[in-house]
């Protein structure tokens, strides 16, 4: 993100199948970063609804969407000129 964005280095985008799953994904990411990396977000938005949860870790902004919200906001298209890396689904 750094070449085109002044406030972060990376966007991490994830998708849950529904609001309950996005909340579970967020809970897991938040817990692991807190326990293993001693890292807390500067701000979090969207947690109560669970359609689009965004957490600002300064160098990394983490987004977790429902499929409908991800399709609606289309961040990949908005930031289409930024190189991207696709990763397989994480295994816990």
C-alpha positions, 0 to 999 in steps of 0.5 A: 500500500505504501506507494499509493497510501500514506497511512499504512503499509498493508491491507489484509482482506479476509471473508467469512461466510456470514456475520457470525463467522466474520466476528469469529475470524476477528476474535481469533486474529485479535486474540493471537496478535494480542497474545503472540505479538503483544499488538493491539489495534489503534481502532476497530470498527464494525464489530457489532454488526459483523458485516465489515470489521476493520482494525487499524494496526498502523502498518497493517489494516485488517479487514474481514467482510461478509461476501455481500459486503466484500462485493459491495465495497470492492477494495481490490478494485478501489486499490487495483493499482497496488500489487496484491498477494493471494494466500490460501485459507489459513489452517488453525 
